[in-house]
Amino acid sequence: MPARRGRVKLAARCRLVTEASAFGMAVFGTILLNAALMGVETYSGLAREYRQVLEAAEHVCLLVFTLEMLLRMGAHADRPKAFFRDPWNLFDLAVVAAAFLPLVRENATLLRLLRLARVLRSARFLPHLRILLIAVGRSLPGTASFLFVGALVLYVYAMVGWLCFAESDPQHYGSVGRAMLTLFLLTTLDGLTDAVRAGLQISRLSILYYASYALLASFVLVNVLIGVVLNSLDEAREIEAEADRGPDPAPSPAKGPGGGPGGPGLPDAEVRERIATARRALDEIEAGLAAGDRLPPRRLEASHPGP
């Protein structure tokens, strides 16, 4: 029990710090500072001149992120499993802890990628960005289906283009691969005018080929993809709203709406006492009825006079 109370006090103190707005702003500012330092390091002249300053600033950022993770873990000291159930906590912990691995610290490329991943942690402090990331993740299954349908349409039109334009325009339709690349670039409608003019010199029916492809690939399929993303965005908003509300406490089935099984606001002992009193009253009524049945008829008539 003393250990339990100690964990509860530690969690309360750490939660008081992590839930403060100043704490979130400080961590968010450190993330922006880390991103700015990475940008400065891309200039070789500045990187050589201020190398020690940049390294010191990087160590400060890592120290701030480490303290942040310790405070967040301390805020879940009374319920450690809740910390690992949050995907953002797992992501932050992996990004911060990886910086202390010898394999990562010795590899400059991995270290830069790790520091770049810290920029994504800004989504934790930006609700709208977090919703967008969740929407992108939930749209991946629908996007995969869209890519399959798009690849099928692209392949069919590429084969038709190879059959019709391979001899006249081998540069763009000499093989199915070239035809697919040409049509993929035409999906954005960039260069469609030149392609239609070149096709009209071969056959007037080529206008049907390009018009149907532009209608199907550039309008129908793209609108389907937009619909998938918008649907995922609505689902992401609902997930965030449920997370903000938190889990609703489920009432115990053995108790009534007010806490006791017999009604609102009644403790169990008082309810049992009332039930026992009602049973005694019923027993007295049954005893009185039984005694009334044993009375002689005259007494019954006397006790129940007629009108």
C-alpha positions as CSV (number, residue, x, y, z in Angstrom):
1,M,0.0,0.0,0.0
2,P,2.7,2.6,0.7
3,A,4.3,1.8,-2.7
4,R,0.9,2.2,-4.3
5,R,0.4,5.5,-2.7
6,G,3.9,6.6,-3.7
7,R,3.2,5.8,-7.4
8,V,-0.1,7.6,-7.2
9,K,1.6,10.8,-5.8
10,L,4.3,10.6,-8.4
11,A,1.8,10.2,-11.2
12,A,-0.2,13.1,-9.9
13,R,2.8,15.4,-9.8
14,C,4.1,14.4,-13.2
15,R,0.6,14.7,-14.7
16,L,0.4,18.2,-13.3
17,V,3.5,19.1,-15.3
18,T,2.8,17.3,-18.5
19,E,-0.8,18.6,-18.8
20,A,0.4,22.2,-18.4
21,S,0.2,24.4,-21.5
22,A,3.7,25.7,-20.9
23,F,5.1,22.2,-21.0
24,G,3.6,21.5,-24.4
25,M,4.8,24.8,-25.8
26,A,8.3,24.1,-24.6
27,V,8.5,20.7,-26.2
28,F,7.0,22.0,-29.4
29,G,9.5,24.8,-29.5
30,T,12.3,22.3,-29.0
31,I,11.0,20.3,-31.9
32,L,11.1,23.4,-34.1
33,L,14.6,24.2,-32.9
34,N,15.7,20.7,-33.8
35,A,14.3,21.1,-37.3
36,A,16.0,24.5,-37.7
37,L,19.3,23.0,-36.6
38,M,19.0,20.3,-39.2
39,G,18.4,22.9,-41.9
40,V,21.5,24.9,-40.8
41,E,23.7,21.8,-41.0
42,T,22.9,21.6,-44.7
43,Y,25.1,24.7,-45.3
44,S,28.6,23.4,-45.2
45,G,30.2,26.8,-44.3
46,L,27.9,27.4,-41.3
47,A,28.2,23.8,-40.2
48,R,32.1,24.1,-40.0
49,E,32.1,27.5,-38.4
50,Y,29.5,26.8,-35.7
51,R,30.1,23.0,-35.3
52,Q,30.5,23.1,-31.5
53,V,27.4,25.4,-31.1
54,L,25.3,23.1,-33.2
55,E,26.5,20.0,-31.4
56,A,25.7,21.6,-28.0
57,A,22.3,22.6,-29.2
58,E,21.6,19.1,-30.4
59,H,22.6,17.7,-26.9
60,V,20.2,20.2,-25.3
61,C,17.4,19.1,-27.6
62,L,18.1,15.5,-26.7
63,L,18.1,16.3,-23.0
64,V,14.7,18.1,-23.3
65,F,13.2,15.1,-25.2
66,T,14.6,12.7,-22.6
67,L,13.2,14.7,-19.7
68,E,9.8,14.9,-21.5
69,M,9.7,11.1,-21.9
70,L,10.6,10.5,-18.2
71,L,7.8,12.9,-17.1
72,R,5.3,11.3,-19.4
73,M,6.2,7.8,-18.1
74,G,6.1,9.2,-14.6
75,A,2.6,10.5,-15.2
76,H,1.6,6.8,-15.9
77,A,3.3,5.4,-12.8
78,D,0.0,4.4,-11.3
79,R,-1.1,2.7,-14.6
80,P,1.9,1.7,-16.7
81,K,0.0,-0.3,-19.2
82,A,-2.0,2.9,-20.3
83,F,1.3,4.5,-21.4
84,F,2.1,1.7,-23.9
85,R,-1.5,1.6,-25.2
86,D,-1.1,5.0,-26.7
87,P,0.6,4.8,-30.2
88,W,2.0,8.3,-29.9
89,N,3.8,7.4,-26.6
90,L,5.3,4.4,-28.4
91,F,6.5,6.5,-31.3
92,D,8.0,9.1,-29.1
93,L,9.7,6.6,-26.9
94,A,11.2,4.8,-29.9
95,V,12.5,8.0,-31.5
96,V,14.1,9.3,-28.2
97,A,15.5,5.9,-27.1
98,A,17.1,5.1,-30.4
99,A,19.3,8.2,-30.0
100,F,21.1,6.3,-27.2
101,L,21.8,3.2,-29.2
102,P,25.5,2.9,-30.1
103,L,24.7,1.6,-33.6
104,V,22.6,4.7,-34.3
105,R,25.0,7.2,-32.8
106,E,27.9,5.9,-34.8
107,N,26.0,6.1,-38.1
108,A,25.6,9.7,-39.3
109,T,22.9,8.8,-41.8
110,L,20.8,7.0,-39.3
111,L,21.3,9.7,-36.8
112,R,20.1,12.4,-39.3
113,L,17.0,10.3,-40.2
114,L,16.3,9.9,-36.5
115,R,16.5,13.6,-35.9
116,L,14.2,14.1,-38.9
117,A,11.7,11.7,-37.4
118,R,11.5,14.0,-34.3
119,V,9.9,16.6,-36.5
120,L,6.9,14.3,-36.9
121,R,6.4,14.5,-33.1
122,S,5.0,17.9,-33.7
123,A,1.7,16.2,-34.6
124,R,1.2,15.4,-31.0
125,F,0.8,19.1,-30.2
126,L,-1.2,20.0,-33.3
127,P,-4.6,18.3,-33.3
128,H,-5.4,19.1,-36.9
129,L,-2.2,17.7,-38.1
130,R,-2.7,14.6,-36.0
131,I,-6.2,14.1,-37.6
132,L,-4.6,14.4,-41.1
133,L,-2.0,11.7,-40.2
134,I,-4.6,9.4,-38.8
135,A,-6.7,10.0,-41.9
136,V,-3.8,9.1,-44.2
137,G,-3.2,5.9,-42.3
138,R,-6.8,4.9,-42.4
139,S,-7.0,5.6,-46.1
140,L,-4.2,3.2,-47.0
141,P,-6.5,0.2,-47.6
142,G,-8.8,2.2,-49.8
143,T,-5.8,3.7,-51.6
144,A,-4.4,0.3,-52.3
145,S,-7.7,-0.8,-54.0
146,F,-7.6,2.5,-56.0
147,L,-4.0,1.8,-57.1
148,F,-5.0,-1.6,-58.3
149,V,-8.0,-0.3,-60.3
150,G,-5.8,2.5,-61.7
151,A,-3.1,0.1,-62.7
152,L,-5.6,-2.1,-64.5
153,V,-7.1,0.9,-66.4
154,L,-3.6,2.1,-67.3
155,Y,-2.5,-1.4,-68.5
156,V,-5.6,-1.8,-70.7
157,Y,-5.2,1.6,-72.3
158,A,-1.5,1.0,-72.8
159,M,-2.1,-2.2,-74.6
160,V,-4.7,-0.5,-76.9
161,G,-2.3,2.4,-77.5
162,W,0.5,-0.1,-78.4
163,L,-1.8,-1.8,-80.9
164,C,-2.9,1.5,-82.5
165,F,0.2,3.8,-82.3
166,A,3.3,1.5,-82.0
167,E,4.3,1.8,-85.6
168,S,3.5,5.5,-86.0
169,D,4.8,6.7,-82.6
170,P,7.3,4.2,-81.3
171,Q,8.9,6.8,-79.0
172,H,5.8,6.9,-76.8
173,Y,4.0,3.6,-77.6
174,G,6.8,1.3,-78.8
175,S,6.3,-1.0,-75.9
176,V,3.7,-1.5,-73.2
177,G,6.1,0.0,-70.7
178,R,6.5,3.2,-72.7
179,A,2.8,3.4,-73.3
180,M,2.1,3.1,-69.6
181,L,4.6,5.8,-68.8
182,T,3.1,8.1,-71.5
183,L,-0.4,7.6,-70.2
184,F,0.7,8.0,-66.6
185,L,2.1,11.4,-67.5
186,L,-1.1,12.3,-69.3
187,T,-3.1,11.6,-66.1
188,T,-2.4,15.1,-64.9
189,L,-3.6,16.4,-68.3
190,D,-0.2,17.9,-68.9
191,G,0.7,17.5,-72.6
192,L,-2.7,16.1,-73.5
193,T,-3.1,18.7,-76.2
194,D,0.1,17.7,-78.0
195,A,-0.8,14.0,-77.7
196,V,-4.2,14.6,-79.2
197,R,-2.7,16.5,-82.1
198,A,-0.2,13.8,-82.8
199,G,-2.9,11.2,-82.6
200,L,-5.2,13.1,-85.1
201,Q,-2.4,12.9,-87.6
202,I,-2.6,9.1,-87.3
203,S,-6.3,8.6,-87.1
204,R,-9.4,10.7,-86.3
205,L,-10.6,8.0,-83.9
206,S,-7.7,8.7,-81.6
207,I,-9.8,11.5,-80.1
208,L,-12.1,8.9,-78.6
209,Y,-9.1,7.1,-77.2
210,Y,-7.7,10.2,-75.4
211,A,-11.0,11.6,-74.4
212,S,-12.2,8.4,-72.8
213,Y,-8.9,8.0,-71.0
214,A,-8.9,11.6,-69.7
215,L,-12.5,11.2,-68.5
216,L,-11.8,7.9,-66.7
217,A,-8.4,8.4,-65.3
218,S,-8.2,12.1,-64.6
219,F,-11.8,12.7,-63.4
220,V,-13.5,9.5,-62.2
221,L,-10.5,7.8,-60.5
222,V,-9.2,10.9,-59.0
223,N,-12.6,11.8,-57.6
224,V,-12.8,8.2,-56.1
225,L,-9.5,8.8,-54.4
226,I,-10.7,12.1,-53.0
227,G,-13.8,10.4,-51.7
228,V,-11.7,7.7,-49.9
229,V,-9.5,10.3,-48.3
230,L,-12.5,12.4,-47.2
231,N,-14.2,9.3,-45.7
232,S,-11.0,8.5,-43.8
233,L,-10.8,12.1,-42.6
234,D,-14.3,11.9,-41.1
235,E,-13.3,8.6,-39.3
236,A,-10.2,10.3,-38.0
237,R,-12.2,13.2,-36.5
238,E,-14.6,10.7,-34.8
239,I,-11.6,8.8,-33.3
240,E,-10.1,12.0,-32.0
241,A,-13.5,13.1,-30.6
242,E,-13.8,9.8,-28.8
243,A,-10.3,10.0,-27.4
244,D,-11.0,13.5,-26.1
245,R,-14.2,12.4,-24.4
246,G,-12.4,9.4,-22.8
247,P,-14.0,6.0,-21.9
248,D,-17.5,6.2,-20.3
249,P,-17.7,4.5,-16.9
250,A,-19.9,1.5,-17.3
251,P,-22.4,1.1,-14.4
252,S,-22.3,-2.1,-12.4
253,P,-25.1,-4.5,-13.4
254,A,-25.6,-5.5,-9.8
255,K,-26.5,-2.0,-8.7
256,G,-29.2,0.4,-9.6
257,P,-28.7,3.8,-11.3
258,G,-28.1,5.5,-8.0
259,G,-25.5,3.1,-6.6
260,G,-27.7,0.6,-4.6
261,P,-29.7,-2.2,-6.1
262,G,-33.0,-0.9,-4.8
263,G,-33.0,2.7,-6.1
264,P,-31.1,5.9,-6.3
265,G,-28.7,6.8,-3.6
266,L,-29.5,4.0,-1.2
267,P,-26.7,1.9,0.5
268,D,-27.0,-1.9,0.4
269,A,-27.5,-2.2,4.2
270,E,-30.5,0.1,4.1
271,V,-32.0,-1.6,1.1
272,R,-31.7,-5.0,2.8
273,E,-33.3,-3.6,6.0
274,R,-36.3,-2.3,4.0
275,I,-36.7,-5.7,2.2
276,A,-36.7,-7.5,5.6
277,T,-39.3,-5.0,6.9
278,A,-41.5,-5.6,3.9
279,R,-41.3,-9.3,4.3
280,R,-42.3,-9.1,8.0
281,A,-45.3,-7.0,7.0
282,L,-46.3,-9.6,4.4
283,D,-46.0,-12.3,7.1
284,E,-48.3,-10.4,9.5
285,I,-50.9,-9.9,6.7
286,E,-50.8,-13.6,5.8
287,A,-51.1,-14.6,9.5
288,G,-54.1,-12.2,9.9
289,L,-55.8,-13.7,6.8
290,A,-55.3,-17.3,8.2
291,A,-56.8,-16.3,11.5
292,G,-59.8,-14.8,9.8
293,D,-60.4,-18.1,7.9
294,R,-60.6,-20.0,11.3
295,L,-63.3,-17.7,12.8
296,P,-66.9,-19.2,13.1
297,P,-69.5,-18.1,10.5
298,R,-71.5,-16.0,13.0
299,R,-68.4,-14.1,14.2
300,L,-67.5,-13.5,10.6
301,E,-71.0,-12.2,9.9
302,A,-70.8,-10.0,13.0
303,S,-67.4,-8.8,12.0
304,H,-68.6,-8.1,8.5
305,P,-72.1,-6.8,8.8
306,G,-74.2,-6.5,5.6
307,P,-75.5,-3.3,4.2
